[in-house]
Structure formats: C-alpha cells, structure tokens
C-alpha cells in the first residue's frame, strides 16, 4: 500500500478547479480533506473519490496534523479555517499558487484567455489522449471519457491545464506552451481596465522560455497587441499559421477545413467552438500529434459539462445548460443555438454572475441579451464569501428594464416556475450562468 503523504486541507473544495486539484493530490497519496459552505454534486463526487468534505467553514474542520492548507480566491483571511490554520502554524497557499507548483513538475500546456478555456483544454486533452501522449489534464468542467471527470491522470510528462486569469492566477504557472484564446474585459473587481488585463497576459507570455510557443487567436485584437517570442496563430484569417475555412453548419453538427490538412467535423455547435477546435488542433500539431488523431478526437468530442450541454427534455422541449457568463459567451451561444435549431423557439434563462461584472459590463449585457426572443433573468448570483460593494447598486431588474421581451425573477424557484409555465413542445431552453442556475436544468429533466 502506498505510503500516506502529509495531509492537505482545501477550503472552498466545492469549486470545479479546486476539486480537481484535490483529487490530484489524493491520487498522489496525500490524505486530503476539505470544506465548503454548501454541499453539492461536486462534493459528492469528491467523497466518492475518498475525500472527506465538511459542510460550512469551521475551525474544527482543519486537521491538526495538516501540512498545507489550500484556499480558493473567494476565501478571505478572516475565514475561521484560515484563522485556525494560522494558529496551528500551517502553511497556506492559494489554489493558483498550488497549481503553479504542480505545473513545474511537468511539461505544462496552459490554456488561457477570457473565453473558451475549459472546452479548449478538454479538446486538447482528448486529442493528446487519442494520440497516445497519455497526458494529465486538469480542467474546469467534467469531460466525458475522463475517468475522474475534471481530472485525467496520465503517466507522461504532459500536463494540460487551464491558466485562469482571475486574480492573475496564471502567473503562478511555469508553462512550456501557452494557448491563448482571447483577451476581453472581465474580472474588473480585480483588474483596473482592459489595458491592465492585457499587461497581465503580457507578463504571462513572457514566462515562456527558449522554444516555448504561444498558440494565439489571430482574430483577437488584444492578443495581437502582445509581444510574443514564438507565436503560432490560428483562425479564419488569411495570414494565420493554422487557417480554418469552408465552415458549414447543419442540424446537430458542423464542419470546417484546416488548410493544408483536411476536414474537421464537430458534433458541438457554434463558431466559437470551431475556434476552440482550431486552437486545440494547432497546439497538438505543434506538439507532434498526427492530424488524423486530431480529426478523430474532435469528431468524437461530445462537449463537456455545462458547455452547451444537452441535459435532457421537459415536455418535449430540449433543455441545455451552459456556463457562459460573459457577454461574448452569451452572444456566441445564442448564435449557435439558432444555427443548430433553426426552426425552433429558443428560451433563455440567464443568471448574471457577480454584481461587479454586471455593473462594469452592463451595456454589453443589455446589447447581447436583447437578441434573445424569450428571456428570463433571475437575480444576480453573488459568490459565497466574497464581499461586493456593488450589491446594493445593481440588480437583475435593472437589466430587465432595459431589455425588451425580458422578465425578472427574484429567485431561482420563481424562475423555474416561470419556465414550467412557458415551455412548449419543441422549444429549446438554455439555462445559462456560472452560478447555481444549473439546478433549474437538472430539476426540469427529473
């Protein structure tokens, strides 16, 4: 039996990234415990993995023999478990710092950018798996075919992971390759403005050394402003190193040509997913993967948890759950739904995520949400443990007042009942947001 390594305790273990990192540490032989304010399907998954999870944050949850405490970015210094860890003299690190230490042990391919990180990470992981590279993959979603959902344990030196820009977490990493999807305004509770975000990404790409390559979106104006030592571009632009063209869409699938290589077929919708596939294929080909392995993995890729996920049906309507919470993601998802379901009525239930984001990007949200023909907006989701001064300044009701054909729901139960009253046979219902709105989708298909 493997010798147990020093215990590690995770505060905020119910986050999708934290839970994957906890599993990785458990698989290495560490005794792992964790806590979260609310138990969920993610914490149930952790318990099945052999990790004890405590509900609520209490000083007594911290093992006295713990060697390390890892906490999520939403957990303040005043948290009872962090206070207890300090009393016990236990070293504390953030999720980003811990992930950065792990990245130093591998040849790390970090997928970063405002949108598309999880899907691109999952796609690249599946391609490398199909090509026999046997990578370890840590991703912010559940991926069909990965034994541990948001974690694939490999035996090789390759590590595919999301480089999240929240609180500049990606700067903790030591990447051998970066895949950069795009740069837009987000997390403005941390960043001053778009220039600050771009400057932080510049610091990230500057971490590449030697022959380290940055696979970058040729269409994204902010990414193109970066100074990159070894850029590899992808996109539908003429000068892209990996050029996509001849995109065609049909009910339930789409395809495009990768110039000088061949056709790639996808069973997931949206132009944004074509770009994600281009990014993953470009990175894989640069790593020495054969194109046929890219084709096979991408054709078989069914999507991921809460990424245009077809959850099931309710009253003959198709129920889709999506994690999108940025205006660009909303716009892409609505367009994708109209392409895949051209003759069906689309209903969107969008829960804004964070008061600060809603306030800073208010006009952008109004613009893209106005494109929805039927729209329900529940009250804004506030992240547990994070204080937002903007909470008293803005509400979902402010959005509804500006958006035609929209309805306000003060809470999720009300939103769910509104949907049950509204849904008709053959409708396509998109439940969207990074908060807890996904429970509506699960309830509808029960």
C-alpha positions in Angstrom: 0.0 0.0 0.0 1.2 3.5 -0.9 2.7 5.4 2.0 0.5 8.3 3.0 2.0 11.8 2.3 1.4 14.8 4.6 -2.3 15.8 4.9 -3.7 18.7 2.8 -6.8 20.6 3.6 -8.8 22.5 0.9 -11.0 25.5 1.9 -13.7 26.0 -0.8 -13.2 22.5 -2.2 -16.5 22.6 -4.0 -15.2 24.7 -6.8 -14.7 22.8 -10.0 -10.9 23.6 -10.2 -10.3 23.1 -6.5 -12.0 19.7 -6.6 -9.8 18.6 -9.5 -6.6 19.7 -7.7 -7.8 17.9 -4.5 -8.3 14.7 -6.5 -4.8 15.0 -8.0 -3.3 15.4 -4.5 -5.3 12.4 -3.2 -4.1 10.3 -6.1 -0.5 11.0 -5.2 -1.0 9.6 -1.7 -1.8 12.7 0.4 -4.5 12.5 3.0 -7.0 15.1 1.7 -9.9 16.8 3.5 -11.9 19.9 2.5 -14.8 22.1 3.3 -17.4 24.3 1.5 -20.3 26.4 2.6 -22.7 24.2 0.6 -22.5 20.6 -0.3 -23.2 19.8 -4.0 -22.8 17.2 -6.7 -19.1 18.2 -6.9 -18.6 17.5 -3.2 -20.5 14.2 -3.5 -18.0 13.3 -6.3 -15.1 14.1 -4.0 -16.5 11.9 -1.3 -16.8 9.0 -3.8 -13.1 9.7 -4.5 -12.3 9.1 -0.8 -12.0 12.7 0.2 -13.9 13.8 3.4 -15.8 17.1 2.9 -17.2 19.2 5.7 -20.2 21.4 5.3 -19.6 25.0 6.4 -16.3 26.7 7.3 -15.4 25.9 10.9 -12.1 26.0 12.8 -12.6 22.3 13.8 -12.5 21.2 10.2 -8.8 21.8 9.9 -6.8 18.7 10.7 -4.2 19.5 13.4 -1.6 17.4 11.5 -2.2 19.1 8.2 1.0 20.1 6.4 -0.7 22.5 4.0 -3.9 24.5 3.6 -5.1 25.4 0.1 -7.8 28.0 -0.3 -9.8 29.4 -3.2 -9.6 33.1 -4.2 -13.1 33.7 -2.7 -11.9 32.8 0.8 -10.8 35.8 2.9 -8.1 35.9 5.6 -10.9 36.2 8.2 -12.3 32.7 7.3 -12.4 30.6 10.5 -10.4 27.8 8.9 -7.7 30.2 7.7 -7.6 31.7 11.2 -7.2 28.3 12.7 -4.5 27.3 10.2 -2.6 30.4 11.2 -2.9 29.5 14.9 -1.6 26.0 14.2 1.3 27.3 12.1 0.1 25.5 8.9 1.4 26.9 5.6 -1.4 28.4 3.5 -1.4 28.8 -0.3 -4.0 29.9 -2.9 -5.4 27.5 -5.5 -3.4 29.3 -8.1 -0.1 29.0 -6.2 -0.6 25.3 -5.6 -1.4 24.7 -9.3 1.7 26.7 -10.2 3.8 24.4 -8.1 2.3 21.4 -9.8 3.0 22.9 -13.2 6.7 23.0 -12.5 6.7 19.2 -12.3 5.5 18.7 -15.9 5.8 19.9 -19.5 2.8 22.2 -19.0 0.5 23.4 -21.7 -1.6 26.2 -20.2 -4.8 27.2 -21.9 -5.7 30.8 -21.1 -8.0 33.6 -22.2 -11.3 35.2 -21.3 -13.5 32.7 -23.1 -13.2 29.1 -24.2 -10.6 27.8 -21.7 -12.4 24.8 -20.5 -13.6 23.5 -23.8 -10.2 24.1 -25.5 -8.4 22.4 -22.6 -10.8 19.4 -22.8 -10.4 19.2 -26.6 -6.6 19.3 -26.4 -6.6 16.7 -23.6 -8.8 14.4 -25.7 -6.5 14.8 -28.7 -3.4 14.0 -26.8 -5.1 11.0 -25.2 -6.1 9.7 -28.7 -2.5 10.2 -29.9 -1.1 8.1 -27.1 0.6 11.0 -25.3 -1.1 9.9 -22.0 -1.4 13.5 -20.5 -2.5 14.6 -17.1 -5.4 17.0 -17.7 -6.9 19.3 -15.1 -10.0 21.2 -16.4 -12.8 23.4 -15.1 -15.5 21.1 -16.3 -16.5 17.4 -16.4 -15.3 15.7 -19.6 -17.0 12.6 -20.9 -14.4 9.8 -21.1 -12.2 11.2 -18.4 -12.3 8.7 -15.5 -12.4 11.4 -12.9 -14.5 13.9 -14.8 -12.5 17.1 -14.3 -9.2 15.2 -14.0 -7.4 12.8 -16.2 -4.4 11.1 -14.6 -1.7 10.3 -17.1 1.8 8.8 -16.7 3.6 11.1 -19.2 5.3 14.4 -18.7 2.5 16.3 -20.4 0.1 18.4 -18.3 -2.8 20.2 -19.9 -4.4 22.8 -17.6 -6.4 26.0 -17.6 -4.4 29.1 -16.9 -7.2 31.2 -15.2 -6.8 35.0 -15.3 -8.9 35.5 -12.2 -6.6 37.3 -9.7 -3.8 36.7 -12.2 -3.6 33.1 -11.2 -1.9 32.1 -14.4 1.2 34.0 -13.4 2.0 31.3 -10.9 2.5 28.7 -13.6 5.6 27.7 -15.4 4.3 26.8 -18.9 6.2 25.2 -21.7 3.4 26.2 -24.1 0.5 28.7 -23.9 -2.7 28.5 -25.8 -4.3 32.0 -25.7 -8.0 32.1 -26.8 -8.8 35.8 -26.4 -8.5 38.8 -24.1 -11.5 40.8 -23.1 -12.8 42.9 -20.2 -13.7 40.6 -17.2 -12.9 40.3 -13.5 -13.0 44.1 -13.2 -13.2 43.7 -9.5 -9.5 42.8 -9.7 -8.3 44.5 -12.8 -8.4 48.2 -13.4 -9.3 48.0 -17.0 -8.6 46.2 -20.3 -5.1 47.6 -20.5 -4.3 46.1 -17.1 -5.7 42.7 -18.3 -3.6 42.8 -21.4 -0.5 43.8 -19.5 -1.0 40.8 -17.2 -1.3 38.5 -20.1 1.9 40.0 -21.5 3.6 39.0 -18.2 2.2 35.5 -18.7 3.5 35.0 -22.2 6.9 36.5 -21.1 7.2 33.4 -18.9 7.8 31.2 -21.9 11.4 30.4 -22.3 13.6 29.0 -25.1 11.5 27.4 -27.8 8.2 27.8 -25.8 5.4 28.6 -28.2 2.3 30.7 -27.7 -0.7 29.5 -29.8 -2.7 32.6 -30.2 -6.0 33.7 -31.8 -5.2 35.6 -35.0 -8.7 37.3 -34.9 -8.4 38.7 -31.4 -7.2 42.3 -31.4 -6.0 42.4 -27.8 -4.0 39.2 -28.2 -2.4 40.6 -31.3 -1.1 43.6 -29.4 1.1 41.3 -27.2 4.8 40.9 -27.9 5.3 37.1 -28.3 8.7 35.5 -28.9 7.4 32.4 -30.7 3.8 33.0 -31.9 1.7 30.4 -33.6 -1.5 31.9 -34.9 -4.8 30.2 -35.7 -8.1 31.4 -37.1 -10.0 32.2 -40.2 -7.7 35.0 -41.2 -5.6 34.7 -44.4 -2.3 35.0 -42.6 -3.0 32.6 -39.8 -0.4 29.7 -39.4 -3.3 27.3 -38.9 -6.1 28.6 -41.1 -9.7 27.4 -40.9 -12.0 27.9 -43.8 -15.2 26.5 -45.5 -17.2 26.3 -42.3 -20.6 24.6 -42.9 -23.4 24.1 -40.4 -26.3 21.6 -40.3 -28.8 20.4 -37.7 -26.7 18.7 -35.0 -23.2 19.1 -36.5 -20.8 21.5 -38.2 -17.5 21.1 -40.1 -14.6 23.2 -41.4 -11.4 22.7 -43.3 -8.0 23.2 -41.7 -5.9 24.4 -44.6 -3.1 22.0 -45.8 -4.5 19.3 -43.5 -8.2 18.4 -44.1 -11.7 18.4 -42.8 -12.6 18.5 -39.1 -16.2 17.5 -38.1 -17.7 18.6 -34.8 -20.9 17.5 -33.0 -21.0 20.6 -30.9 -22.3 24.0 -32.2 -21.0 27.5 -32.6 -18.4 29.4 -34.4 -16.6 29.8 -31.0 -16.3 26.0 -30.8 -14.7 26.0 -34.3 -12.1 28.4 -32.9 -11.7 26.3 -29.8 -11.1 23.2 -32.0 -8.6 25.2 -34.2 -6.7 26.2 -31.1 -6.6 22.7 -29.8 -5.6 21.2 -33.1 -2.9 23.9 -33.7 -1.4 23.2 -30.2 -1.5 19.4 -30.8 0.1 19.6 -34.2 2.9 21.8 -32.8 3.5 19.1 -30.2 3.9 16.5 -32.9 0.4 14.9 -33.0 -0.7 13.4 -36.3 -3.7 15.2 -38.0 -5.7 12.0 -38.1 -5.6 11.9 -34.3 -6.9 15.5 -34.2 -9.7 14.6 -36.5 -10.8 11.5 -34.6 -10.7 13.1 -31.2 -12.6 16.2 -32.3 -15.2 14.3 -34.2 -15.9 12.2 -31.2 -15.8 15.0 -28.7 -19.4 15.3 -27.3 -18.9 18.5 -25.4 -18.5 19.0 -21.7 -20.5 19.6 -18.5 -22.3 23.0 -18.7 -20.8 23.8 -22.1 -23.9 23.8 -24.3 -24.7 20.6 -22.5 -27.9 18.8 -23.6 -29.2 17.8 -20.2 -32.5 16.1 -21.4 -36.1 17.0 -22.2 -39.1 18.6 -20.5 -42.5 18.5 -22.1 -40.9 17.7 -25.4 -38.5 20.7 -25.2 -34.7 20.4 -25.3 -33.0 21.6 -22.1 -29.5 22.9 -22.4 -27.2 24.0 -19.6 -24.3 26.5 -20.3 -21.7 28.1 -18.0 -21.4 31.2 -20.1 -21.4 34.4 -18.0 -19.6 37.0 -20.2 -21.4 39.0 -23.0 -19.3 37.4 -25.7 -20.1 33.9 -24.5 -23.8 34.7 -24.4 -23.8 36.1 -27.9 -21.9 33.0 -29.2 -24.3 30.6 -27.5 -27.4 32.3 -28.8 -26.0 32.3 -32.3 -25.0 28.6 -32.0 -28.5 27.7 -30.8 -30.1 29.4 -33.8 -27.7 27.6 -36.2 -28.3 24.1 -34.6 -32.0 24.6 -34.1 -33.1 27.0 -36.9 -36.8 26.3 -36.8 -37.4 26.1 -33.0 -38.3 28.7 -30.4 -35.4 29.5 -28.1 -36.0 30.5 -24.5 -33.0 31.8 -22.5 -32.8 31.9 -18.7 -29.7 33.8 -17.8 -28.5 34.3 -14.3 -25.9 37.2 -14.1 -22.7 36.2 -12.1 -21.3 38.8 -9.7 -22.6 42.3 -9.1 -19.3 43.8 -10.1 -19.2 42.1 -13.5 -22.9 43.0 -14.1 -22.2 46.7 -13.3 -19.0 47.0 -15.3 -20.3 45.3 -18.4 -23.9 46.4 -18.1 -24.2 48.0 -21.6 -22.7 44.9 -23.2 -25.1 42.6 -21.3 -28.1 44.7 -22.5 -26.8 44.6 -26.1 -26.4 40.8 -26.3 -29.4 39.8 -24.2 -31.6 42.0 -26.3 -31.0 39.4 -29.1 -32.9 36.8 -27.1 -36.5 36.4 -28.2 -37.7 35.0 -24.9 -35.7 35.9 -21.8 -36.0 35.3 -18.0 -33.3 36.9 -15.8 -33.1 35.7 -12.2 -31.5 37.9 -9.5 -27.7 38.2 -9.7 -25.6 35.4 -8.2 -23.2 36.6 -5.6 -20.1 34.5 -4.9 -20.1 33.0 -1.4 -17.6 34.6 0.9 -16.9 37.5 -1.4 -18.0 41.0 -0.5 -19.3 43.1 -3.3 -19.9 46.8 -2.7 -21.9 46.9 -5.9 -24.5 44.5 -4.5 -26.6 47.4 -3.3 -26.1 49.3 -6.5 -27.4 46.9 -9.2 -30.0 44.2 -9.7 -31.2 42.0 -12.5 -34.2 44.2 -12.5 -32.1 46.9 -13.9 -31.3 44.7 -16.9 -34.9 43.8 -17.4 -35.9 47.5 -17.5 -33.6 47.9 -20.5 -34.2 44.7 -22.4 -37.4 44.1 -24.5 -39.1 40.7 -24.2 -37.5 40.0 -20.8 -38.9 39.0 -17.4 -37.5 39.3 -13.9 -37.4 36.5 -11.4 -36.4 37.4 -7.8 -35.1 33.9 -7.1 -34.4 30.6 -8.8 -37.7 28.8 -7.7 -39.6 31.6 -9.3 -37.6 31.4 -12.5 -38.1 27.7 -12.6 -41.9 28.0 -12.3 -42.0 30.7 -14.9 -40.2 28.3 -17.3 -42.5 25.5 -16.5 -45.5 27.7 -17.4 -43.8 29.0 -20.6 -42.2 25.9 -22.1 -43.9 24.3 -25.1 -43.1 21.2 -27.2 -40.1 21.5 -29.4 -38.7 24.6 -27.6 -35.0 24.9 -26.9 -34.4 26.1 -23.4 -31.0 27.4 -22.4 -30.2 27.7 -18.7 -27.1 29.9 -18.5 -24.7 31.3 -16.0 -21.7 30.5 -13.8 -23.7 30.4 -10.5 -26.3 27.9 -9.2 -28.8 28.4 -12.0 -27.8 25.0 -13.4 -30.1 23.4 -10.8 -33.1 24.6 -12.8 -31.9 22.5 -15.8 -31.5 19.4 -13.6 -34.9 19.9 -11.9 -36.7 20.3 -15.2 -35.4 16.9 -16.6 -36.1 14.9 -13.4 
